[in-house]
């Protein structure tokens, strides 16, 4: 688990679905107060990088 600058935690989970497919899950914030906007930004950044 990582921490964002000045805010809550960032939880990421990476798993191999098949030999040619990987799943990436990201959650930002704390339980009950997820930061969807930042989560989607991280997903987009990862997608652009691969």
Order of alpha helices (4+ residues) and beta strands (2+ residues): beta-beta-beta-beta-alpha
